[in-house]
Amino acid sequence: MQRVARALRRELGGRATTVCFDPYERAWRALEGWEEENLAAGGPGRGRAARWPLAARLRGSLRRWRRRPTSLGAPTPAAPGAPRGVIVPEIFSPSVAGALPGLFGASAGPRVALFHDAIALRMPELAPAATVARFPAYLRELLLFDGVAAVSEDSRASLADYWRWLGVRKTPALAAIPLGIDPAPAQAPGSAGSAVPAVLCVGSIEARKNHLALLEACESLWARGLGFELRLIGLANRETGAAALERIAGLRAAGRPLVYDGAQDDEALEAAYGRCAFTVYPSLAEGFGLPVAESLARGRPCLCRSAGALGEVAAGGGCAGIGAASPAEISAAIARLLEAPAELAALGAAARARRFETWGGYTSRLLGWMSTLSRDA
């Protein structure tokens, strides 16, 4: 989600003003310098939730006390220079939801939200407790918008089904607009010459990403003498990913060829893609599956499920299915690619033949769709 928000803001450039709801000022405002730097950074964020330095809290509280107008101002929809629309790319908090009418009032055009997935609703046992508790209200709050752009057809269908189950008669316009990706380097370095083949898995360490099954699969292969390195890259969710983190530590202590460095910046991520023989993405469910698309765009085959949103990305070639992503299915697929160079080469050729939408193309499609929407007063 951080990658989506940053990429969208970058592509919009001077056509958009980025704002946030300041809980200390209790008002919408344009970003401050430290927030601009965070969004412009190429590296991963330190966490999922917003972080407010003490100085920012004090400034917001002081502005609220003084009731000083914010830099966003309060233009009316008819005022010259009023925004021609609103895009909300995140899963917003209850406080933001309560402040949306004020933001909507400053826009003359349609209000659009991006919808990523309904996994917290479909698989509550694998999601953080706070997210599960919040999600039904969030799905209802999306009804405030004029349009909702889902990141995949699977996500679009999930939201439409939920609204239908609620009995909602009038819903916002709902469309599936698949995400873009960052273009691959002109010549991604190959893995030739590596003494031990590397298998890469990119994704946050959390329950639904299914790392425990991947780790069990790899341990069974190492135990039988298959030589390869497993590299994990991703931010850890301490609530739902604790068991996987413990298993990672245990395997590393036992001397298994397992590397986990947490979240990495774009440069380190590109280097990891360049060094690996192929990637594995054992996730049980996704809204889109950016790591799969990014792997294929770099000519690296990917092992992933062929159902749901992942199936939408995998359908064009370069992927090998891993069924329900059980340890046995994952281990069999990894062993097959490690021991069958012809199959790996064929998947690599299919991956290199794929063409993916860029973030620029995605932004153009989103804006084009927005232009067809009418504002519901």
C-alpha positions in Angstrom: 0.0 0.0 0.0 2.9 2.3 0.7 4.3 1.6 -2.7 1.0 2.3 -4.4 0.5 5.7 -2.5 4.1 6.8 -3.3 3.9 5.8 -6.9 0.5 7.5 -7.5 1.7 10.7 -5.9 4.9 10.7 -8.0 3.0 10.2 -11.2 0.4 12.9 -10.4 3.2 15.4 -9.7 2.2 19.0 -9.8 -1.4 18.0 -10.8 -2.2 17.2 -7.2 -1.9 18.5 -3.7 -1.2 15.8 -1.1 -3.0 16.4 2.2 -3.4 14.5 5.4 -5.8 14.7 8.4 -3.7 15.9 11.3 -5.2 14.3 14.5 -3.6 16.9 16.7 -4.8 19.9 14.7 -8.0 18.0 14.0 -8.0 19.4 10.5 -6.9 18.6 6.9 -3.7 20.3 5.9 -1.0 20.1 3.2 2.0 18.0 4.0 5.0 19.4 6.0 8.5 18.9 4.9 9.2 15.8 6.9 6.1 14.1 5.5 7.1 15.1 1.9 10.5 13.5 2.5 8.9 10.3 3.7 6.7 10.0 0.6 9.6 10.8 -1.7 11.9 8.2 -0.1 12.7 5.1 -2.2 13.0 2.8 0.8 10.4 1.0 2.8 8.5 2.6 5.6 9.3 1.7 9.2 5.8 0.4 9.8 2.2 0.4 8.7 0.7 3.0 11.0 1.3 6.8 10.8 4.0 8.1 13.1 3.9 11.6 14.5 7.1 13.1 15.9 6.7 15.1 19.1 7.4 18.4 17.3 4.7 17.6 14.7 2.2 16.9 17.5 3.0 20.1 19.3 2.7 22.2 16.1 -0.7 20.6 15.3 -2.0 21.1 18.8 -0.8 24.8 18.8 -2.6 25.4 15.4 -5.7 23.9 16.9 -5.5 26.1 20.0 -4.9 29.2 17.9 -7.5 28.1 15.3 -5.1 29.3 12.6 -6.2 28.4 9.0 -4.3 25.4 7.6 -2.3 25.5 4.4 -5.1 23.5 2.7 -7.6 26.3 3.3 -11.3 25.8 2.8 -12.1 26.6 -0.9 -15.7 26.1 -1.9 -16.3 23.8 -4.9 -17.1 26.8 -7.1 -13.9 28.7 -6.1 -11.2 29.2 -8.7 -8.5 26.6 -8.2 -10.7 24.2 -6.2 -9.6 20.6 -6.6 -11.3 18.7 -9.4 -11.5 15.5 -7.5 -10.3 13.6 -4.4 -8.3 10.3 -4.4 -7.9 8.4 -1.2 -5.3 5.5 -1.7 -5.2 4.0 1.8 -7.4 2.1 4.2 -8.3 5.1 6.3 -8.8 5.2 10.1 -12.1 6.1 11.9 -10.9 9.6 12.6 -10.1 10.2 8.9 -13.5 8.7 8.0 -15.2 11.2 10.2 -13.3 14.1 8.6 -14.0 13.1 5.0 -17.1 15.4 4.6 -14.8 18.3 5.2 -12.3 17.2 2.6 -15.1 16.4 0.1 -16.5 19.9 0.6 -13.3 21.4 -0.8 -13.6 19.5 -4.1 -15.6 20.3 -7.1 -15.2 16.9 -8.7 -15.7 13.2 -7.9 -14.4 11.5 -4.7 -12.6 8.2 -5.4 -11.1 5.6 -3.0 -8.7 2.8 -4.0 -9.8 -0.6 -2.7 -7.0 -3.1 -2.0 -8.6 -6.3 -0.7 -11.2 -7.8 1.7 -8.9 -10.3 3.2 -9.6 -9.1 6.8 -13.2 -10.0 6.1 -12.6 -13.3 4.2 -9.8 -14.6 6.4 -10.1 -12.9 9.8 -8.1 -15.6 11.5 -5.0 -14.4 9.5 -5.4 -10.7 10.0 -4.5 -8.4 12.9 -7.3 -8.1 15.4 -7.6 -4.4 15.1 -8.0 -4.6 11.3 -10.7 -7.3 11.6 -12.6 -5.1 14.1 -12.3 -2.0 11.9 -13.1 -3.6 8.5 -16.9 -3.8 8.4 -17.2 -0.1 9.2 -14.5 0.8 6.6 -16.4 -1.1 3.9 -19.5 0.9 4.7 -17.6 4.2 4.7 -16.6 3.5 1.2 -20.2 4.1 0.2 -19.5 7.8 0.9 -17.4 8.0 -2.3 -18.6 8.6 -5.9 -16.3 5.8 -7.2 -14.2 3.0 -5.9 -11.2 1.7 -8.0 -10.4 -1.9 -6.9 -6.8 -3.0 -7.6 -8.0 -6.3 -9.2 -11.1 -8.0 -10.5 -11.0 -10.3 -7.5 -11.1 -7.4 -5.1 -13.8 -5.6 -7.1 -16.0 -8.8 -6.9 -15.3 -9.1 -3.1 -16.5 -5.6 -2.4 -19.5 -5.9 -4.7 -20.5 -9.1 -3.0 -20.3 -7.6 0.4 -22.4 -4.5 -0.5 -24.9 -6.9 -2.0 -25.0 -8.9 1.1 -25.6 -5.7 3.1 -28.6 -5.0 0.9 -27.2 -1.7 -0.3 -29.3 -0.5 -3.2 -27.2 2.5 -4.3 -23.5 2.0 -4.4 -20.6 4.1 -5.9 -19.3 3.3 -9.3 -17.0 0.3 -8.9 -14.3 -0.7 -11.3 -11.3 -3.0 -11.4 -8.1 -1.0 -12.4 -5.1 -3.3 -12.0 -2.0 -1.7 -10.5 1.1 -0.6 -12.3 4.7 -1.5 -11.4 8.1 0.2 -11.5 9.9 -0.6 -14.7 12.6 -3.2 -14.5 16.2 -2.1 -15.1 17.3 -2.2 -18.7 19.5 -5.2 -18.1 18.8 -7.1 -14.9 21.9 -9.0 -13.8 21.6 -12.8 -14.1 22.2 -15.4 -11.5 24.8 -17.3 -13.5 27.9 -18.0 -11.7 26.3 -18.4 -8.3 27.7 -21.4 -6.5 24.4 -22.0 -4.9 21.0 -21.1 -6.5 19.1 -18.5 -4.7 15.3 -18.6 -4.2 13.8 -15.2 -3.3 10.6 -14.4 -1.5 9.5 -10.8 -1.2 6.6 -9.9 1.1 5.7 -8.8 4.6 6.1 -11.4 7.3 2.5 -12.0 8.3 0.2 -14.9 8.7 -1.6 -14.7 5.3 1.7 -14.6 3.4 2.1 -18.3 4.5 5.8 -18.1 5.3 5.5 -21.0 7.8 4.5 -23.4 4.9 7.4 -22.0 2.8 9.9 -22.6 5.7 8.7 -26.1 6.3 9.0 -26.9 2.6 12.5 -25.6 2.4 13.6 -27.4 5.6 12.4 -30.7 4.1 14.4 -30.0 0.9 17.6 -29.0 2.9 17.2 -32.2 5.0 17.3 -34.3 1.9 20.4 -32.6 0.7 19.1 -30.2 -1.9 21.5 -27.2 -2.2 19.9 -23.7 -2.4 19.6 -20.5 -0.5 16.3 -18.9 0.6 16.3 -15.1 0.8 13.4 -13.4 2.5 12.7 -9.7 2.2 9.8 -7.9 3.9 8.6 -5.9 6.8 7.6 -8.0 9.8 4.1 -7.8 11.4 4.9 -8.8 15.0 1.3 -9.7 15.7 0.5 -12.3 13.0 4.1 -13.0 11.9 5.6 -14.0 15.2 5.5 -17.7 14.6 7.3 -17.3 11.2 9.9 -15.0 12.7 10.6 -17.6 15.4 10.9 -20.3 12.8 13.3 -18.2 10.8 15.5 -17.6 13.8 15.5 -21.4 14.6 16.5 -22.4 11.0 19.3 -19.8 10.9 20.6 -21.0 14.3 20.7 -24.5 12.9 22.9 -23.3 10.1 20.4 -23.5 7.2 21.2 -21.3 4.2 18.4 -18.8 5.0 18.8 -15.0 4.8 16.4 -12.5 6.3 17.3 -8.8 6.4 13.8 -7.4 7.0 12.6 -4.6 4.7 15.1 -3.4 2.1 15.4 -0.3 -0.1 14.8 -0.4 -3.9 18.5 -0.8 -4.7 18.9 -3.9 -2.4 15.7 -5.3 -3.8 16.9 -5.0 -7.4 20.1 -6.7 -6.4 18.2 -9.6 -4.8 16.0 -10.0 -8.0 19.2 -10.0 -10.1 20.9 -12.7 -8.0 18.0 -15.2 -7.7 17.1 -18.1 -9.9 13.4 -17.7 -9.3 11.0 -16.3 -6.7 8.3 -18.0 -4.6 5.3 -16.2 -3.3 3.3 -18.6 -1.1 0.6 -16.1 0.0 -2.8 -17.5 0.5 -4.7 -14.4 -0.7 -3.8 -11.0 -2.2 -5.5 -7.9 -3.4 -3.2 -7.7 -6.4 0.2 -9.4 -5.9 2.8 -6.8 -6.8 5.8 -9.0 -5.9 4.7 -11.5 -8.5 4.4 -8.9 -11.3 7.7 -7.3 -10.3 9.4 -10.7 -10.4 8.1 -11.5 -13.9 9.0 -8.0 -15.1 12.6 -8.7 -14.2 12.6 -12.0 -16.0 12.4 -14.2 -12.9 9.8 -17.0 -12.8 7.5 -17.1 -9.8 5.9 -19.9 -7.9 2.5 -18.8 -6.6 -1.1 -19.7 -6.3 -3.2 -19.5 -9.5 -6.4 -18.5 -7.7 -7.9 -15.1 -7.0 -6.0 -11.9 -7.7 -2.7 -13.9 -7.9 -4.2 -15.9 -10.7 -5.0 -12.7 -12.6 -1.3 -11.8 -12.5 0.0 -15.3 -13.2 -2.3 -16.0 -16.1 -0.1 -14.3 -18.7 2.8 -16.8 -18.2 6.1 -17.1 -16.3 4.5 -18.6 -13.2 4.2 -22.2 -11.9 1.2 -23.0 -9.7 1.6 -24.3 -6.1 -2.0 -25.4 -5.6 -3.2 -24.5 -2.1 0.4 -23.6 -1.1 0.8 -26.4 1.3 4.4 -27.3 2.4 4.3 -30.4 0.2 3.1 -28.5 -2.8 5.7 -25.7 -2.3 8.6 -28.2 -1.8 7.7 -30.2 -4.9 7.6 -27.0 -7.0 10.9 -25.7 -5.7 12.6 -29.0 -6.2 11.2 -29.3 -9.7 12.6 -25.9 -10.8 16.0 -26.5 -9.1 16.3 -30.0 -10.8 14.8 -29.2 -14.2 16.8 -26.4 -15.8 14.8 -26.7 -19.1 11.5 -26.0 -17.3 13.1 -23.1 -15.4 14.5 -21.7 -18.7 11.1 -21.9 -20.4 9.4 -20.1 -17.5 12.1 -17.4 -17.6 11.5 -16.9 -21.3 7.8 -16.6 -20.7 8.4 -14.1 -17.9 10.6 -12.0 -20.1 7.9 -11.9 -22.8 5.4 -10.3 -20.4 4.5 -6.6 -20.6 3.1 -4.8 -17.5 1.4 -1.5 -17.0 3.6 1.2 -15.6 2.6 3.5 -12.8 2.2 6.2 -15.3 -0.2 4.1 -17.3 -2.1 3.1 -14.2 -2.5 6.8 -13.2 -3.7 7.7 -16.6 -6.4 5.0 -16.5 -7.5 6.0 -13.1 -7.8 9.6 -14.0 -9.6 8.7 -17.2 -12.1 6.6 -15.3 -12.6 9.4 -12.7 -13.5 11.8 -15.6 -16.5 9.6 -16.4 -17.9 9.9 -12.9 -20.5 12.3 -11.7 -20.4 13.8 -8.3 -23.2 12.7 -5.9 -23.9 15.8 -3.9 
